């Protein structure tokens, strides 16, 4: 008798649980967990993300450069996000949001906000794409390549000439003359890329720093050409470079180091 009575009491409880559990499951499945989009290696990862309305999105900067999250239509803008920092926003309206980085316009991605789509988790495939090779297409990519070319050649040329005088090796002087010539030949292209960069991303860079950087770089281009002409005349004479030439070359290297520090301050956001 007690057993039947207990069973009759359990039946309503079991029925109530069967009715309530599906609803609680739907509530859990309908909740949108916050997602993170990583900025690294000059890319947004993943480059396209589908989310539900009301989802909180965090952009985390794991790159060595400062980036922004700027809507193509101007509806939102994070401002500069320094390396190691992040920015969050909650997306409410359905639709496709295209965004980019203001200092690096080649960085672009999109958010697809859809009430009918489940949130897509970042895939390993998109992570693999973030390290795929892509040729430089914008001034902020081309300019550092050309700067690094000069930054490597000019100090090595100076070192080669100094070692040539110390060890009396004419071959070291020959190598130095060619390196200075190559550096002077590429420098005008470096200046053009720098001015292009300033025109494209100048408003997003520190005004004082970019002004000093651009005029120092332009002046350095003329200095490198003077060095190349002077060094080539020494090369034709077959004599070691003079102390005066080495002093001017040392000044050029120091100016190059200072210009590089200004460029690093701008792109690294420090």
C-alpha positions as CSV (number, residue, x, y, z in Angstrom):
1,X,0.0,0.0,0.0
2,X,2.8,2.4,0.9
3,X,4.7,1.4,-2.3
4,X,1.7,2.3,-4.5
5,X,1.2,5.5,-2.7
6,X,4.9,6.5,-3.1
7,X,4.7,5.6,-6.8
8,X,1.7,7.8,-7.3
9,X,3.5,10.7,-5.6
10,X,6.6,10.3,-7.8
11,X,4.7,10.2,-11.1
12,X,3.7,13.9,-11.0
13,X,7.3,14.9,-10.1
14,X,8.8,12.8,-13.0
15,X,6.3,14.3,-15.4
16,X,7.1,17.9,-14.2
17,X,10.8,17.2,-14.7
18,X,10.2,15.9,-18.2
19,X,8.4,19.1,-19.0
20,X,10.9,21.5,-17.4
21,X,14.2,20.0,-18.7
22,X,13.6,20.7,-22.4
23,X,12.8,24.3,-21.7
24,X,16.0,24.7,-19.6
25,X,18.0,23.1,-22.3
26,X,16.7,25.5,-24.9
27,X,17.6,28.4,-22.6
28,X,21.1,27.2,-22.3
29,X,21.5,26.5,-26.0
30,X,20.1,29.9,-26.8
31,X,22.7,31.7,-24.7
32,X,25.5,33.2,-26.6
33,X,28.9,32.9,-25.0
34,X,31.3,35.8,-25.5
35,X,33.9,35.2,-28.2
36,X,37.5,36.5,-28.7
37,X,39.0,37.6,-32.0
38,X,42.8,37.7,-31.9
39,X,44.9,40.4,-33.7
40,X,48.2,38.8,-34.6
41,X,50.7,38.8,-37.5
42,X,48.8,41.7,-39.1
43,X,45.5,39.8,-39.3
44,X,42.2,39.3,-37.5
45,X,41.8,35.7,-36.5
46,X,39.3,34.4,-37.5
47,X,38.8,36.8,-40.4
48,X,35.0,36.0,-40.5
49,X,32.9,35.2,-37.5
50,X,29.2,34.3,-37.3
51,X,27.5,35.3,-34.0
52,X,24.0,35.7,-32.5
53,X,22.6,39.1,-31.6
54,X,23.5,40.2,-28.1
55,X,26.9,38.4,-28.3
56,X,29.9,40.2,-26.6
57,X,32.9,40.3,-28.8
58,X,36.4,40.9,-27.5
59,X,39.3,41.9,-29.8
60,X,42.6,41.0,-28.2
61,X,45.9,42.4,-29.6
62,X,48.6,39.8,-29.5
63,X,50.6,41.5,-32.3
64,X,53.7,43.7,-31.9
65,X,51.8,46.6,-33.4
66,X,49.0,48.8,-32.2
67,X,45.7,48.1,-34.1
68,X,42.2,49.4,-34.3
69,X,38.8,47.8,-34.8
70,X,37.0,50.3,-37.1
71,X,33.7,49.7,-38.9
72,X,33.8,50.4,-42.7
73,X,30.6,52.3,-42.3
74,X,31.9,54.3,-39.3
75,X,29.4,52.9,-36.9
76,X,32.1,52.0,-34.3
77,X,35.8,52.6,-33.7
78,X,37.9,51.1,-30.9
79,X,40.8,53.6,-31.1
80,X,44.3,52.3,-31.0
81,X,44.6,49.1,-29.1
82,X,48.2,48.6,-27.8
83,X,49.9,45.2,-27.8
84,X,48.6,43.2,-24.9
85,X,45.4,45.2,-24.6
86,X,41.9,44.4,-25.7
87,X,38.6,46.0,-26.6
88,X,35.0,44.7,-26.2
89,X,31.7,45.4,-27.8
90,X,28.3,43.8,-27.7
91,X,26.6,43.3,-31.1
92,X,22.8,43.7,-31.1
93,X,21.6,44.3,-34.6
94,X,21.5,41.4,-37.2
95,X,23.5,42.0,-40.4
96,X,27.1,41.8,-41.7
97,X,29.6,44.2,-40.2
98,X,32.8,44.8,-42.1
99,X,35.7,46.3,-40.2
100,X,39.4,47.1,-40.6
101,X,42.5,48.5,-38.9
102,X,43.0,52.3,-39.6
103,X,46.8,52.3,-39.4
104,X,46.9,49.0,-41.4
105,X,44.0,49.1,-44.0
106,X,45.1,45.7,-45.4
107,X,43.8,44.2,-42.2
108,X,40.1,43.5,-42.7
109,X,37.5,41.1,-41.4
110,X,33.8,40.8,-40.9
111,X,31.1,39.8,-38.3
112,X,28.0,38.1,-39.5
113,X,25.2,38.7,-36.9
114,X,22.4,36.3,-37.5
115,X,19.6,35.0,-35.2
116,X,19.3,31.8,-37.2
117,X,23.0,30.8,-37.1
118,X,24.9,29.2,-34.4
119,X,28.1,30.8,-33.3
120,X,31.1,29.5,-35.2
121,X,34.1,28.6,-33.2
122,X,37.5,29.6,-34.6
123,X,38.9,26.8,-36.6
124,X,42.5,25.6,-36.9
125,X,42.3,26.3,-40.6
126,X,41.8,30.0,-40.0
127,X,44.8,30.0,-37.6
128,X,46.9,28.4,-40.3
129,X,45.9,31.1,-42.7
130,X,47.2,33.8,-40.4
131,X,50.8,32.7,-41.1
132,X,50.3,32.2,-44.8
133,X,52.6,34.2,-47.1
134,X,51.1,37.3,-48.7
135,X,53.1,39.9,-50.7
136,X,53.2,43.5,-49.3
137,X,50.3,45.6,-50.7
138,X,50.2,48.7,-48.5
139,X,52.8,51.4,-47.5
140,X,53.1,50.3,-43.9
141,X,54.2,46.9,-45.1
142,X,56.5,48.1,-47.9
143,X,58.2,50.9,-45.9
144,X,59.7,48.7,-43.1
145,X,61.1,46.2,-45.7
146,X,63.0,49.0,-47.5
147,X,64.1,50.6,-44.2
148,X,65.5,47.2,-43.0
149,X,67.4,46.9,-46.2
150,X,69.2,50.2,-45.6
151,X,69.5,49.5,-41.8
152,X,71.4,46.3,-42.6
153,X,73.7,47.6,-45.4
154,X,74.9,50.9,-44.1
155,X,76.2,49.8,-40.7
156,X,77.8,46.7,-42.3
157,X,79.5,49.0,-44.8
158,X,80.9,51.2,-42.1
159,X,82.1,48.1,-40.1
160,X,83.7,46.6,-43.2
161,X,85.6,49.8,-43.9
162,X,86.8,50.0,-40.3
163,X,88.0,46.4,-40.4
164,X,89.6,47.0,-43.7
165,X,91.7,49.8,-42.3
166,X,92.6,47.7,-39.2
167,X,93.6,44.5,-41.1
168,X,94.7,46.2,-44.3
169,X,92.3,44.2,-46.5
170,X,91.4,45.8,-49.7
171,X,88.6,43.2,-50.3
172,X,86.7,44.6,-47.2
173,X,86.9,48.1,-48.7
174,X,85.5,46.8,-52.0
175,X,82.6,45.1,-50.2
176,X,81.9,48.3,-48.2
177,X,81.7,50.5,-51.4
178,X,79.2,48.2,-53.0
179,X,77.0,48.1,-49.9
180,X,76.9,51.9,-49.7
181,X,76.0,52.0,-53.3
182,X,73.1,49.6,-52.9
183,X,71.9,51.4,-49.8
184,X,71.9,54.8,-51.6
185,X,70.0,53.2,-54.6
186,X,67.2,51.9,-52.5
187,X,66.8,54.9,-50.2
188,X,64.7,57.1,-52.6
189,X,62.2,54.2,-52.8
190,X,62.2,54.1,-49.0
191,X,61.4,57.8,-48.8
192,X,58.6,57.5,-51.3
193,X,57.1,54.6,-49.3
194,X,57.4,56.6,-46.1
195,X,55.5,59.6,-47.6
196,X,52.9,57.2,-49.0
197,X,52.5,55.7,-45.5
198,X,52.1,59.1,-43.9
199,X,49.4,60.0,-46.5
200,X,47.5,56.8,-45.9
201,X,47.8,56.5,-42.1
202,X,49.1,59.8,-40.9
203,X,46.0,60.8,-38.9
204,X,46.4,57.6,-36.8
205,X,50.1,58.3,-36.0
206,X,51.6,60.7,-33.4
207,X,51.8,64.0,-35.4
208,X,55.1,65.2,-33.9
209,X,56.8,61.8,-34.3
210,X,55.7,61.3,-37.9
211,X,56.9,64.8,-38.8
212,X,60.3,64.3,-37.4
213,X,60.5,60.8,-38.8
214,X,59.6,61.8,-42.4
215,X,61.9,64.8,-42.6
216,X,64.8,62.9,-41.0
217,X,64.2,60.1,-43.5
218,X,64.1,62.5,-46.4
219,X,67.4,64.2,-45.3
220,X,69.0,60.8,-44.8
221,X,68.3,59.9,-48.4
222,X,70.3,62.9,-49.6
223,X,73.1,62.0,-47.1
224,X,73.2,58.4,-48.3
225,X,73.6,59.6,-51.9
226,X,76.5,61.9,-50.9
227,X,78.1,59.0,-49.1
228,X,77.7,56.7,-52.1
229,X,79.3,59.2,-54.5
230,X,82.1,59.9,-52.1
231,X,82.7,56.3,-51.4
232,X,82.6,55.3,-55.1
233,X,85.3,57.9,-55.9
234,X,87.5,56.4,-53.1
235,X,86.8,53.0,-54.5
236,X,88.0,54.1,-58.0
237,X,91.2,55.5,-56.5
238,X,91.9,52.2,-54.8
239,X,92.7,53.8,-51.5
240,X,91.2,53.3,-48.0
241,X,88.5,55.7,-46.9
242,X,89.6,58.7,-45.0
243,X,88.8,59.5,-41.4
244,X,86.5,62.3,-42.6
245,X,84.4,59.8,-44.7
246,X,84.2,57.3,-41.8
247,X,83.0,60.1,-39.5
248,X,80.3,61.1,-41.9
249,X,79.3,57.5,-42.3
250,X,79.1,57.1,-38.5
251,X,76.8,60.1,-38.3
252,X,74.6,58.6,-41.0
253,X,74.4,55.3,-39.0
254,X,73.5,57.2,-35.8
255,X,70.8,59.1,-37.7
256,X,69.4,55.8,-39.1
257,X,69.3,54.3,-35.6
258,X,67.4,57.4,-34.2
259,X,65.0,57.3,-37.1
260,X,64.4,53.6,-36.5
261,X,63.6,54.3,-32.8
262,X,61.0,56.9,-33.9
263,X,59.4,54.4,-36.3
264,X,59.4,51.7,-33.6
265,X,57.6,54.1,-31.2
266,X,54.9,54.7,-33.8
267,X,54.2,51.2,-34.9
268,X,54.7,49.5,-31.6
269,X,52.5,52.0,-29.7
270,X,55.0,52.5,-26.9
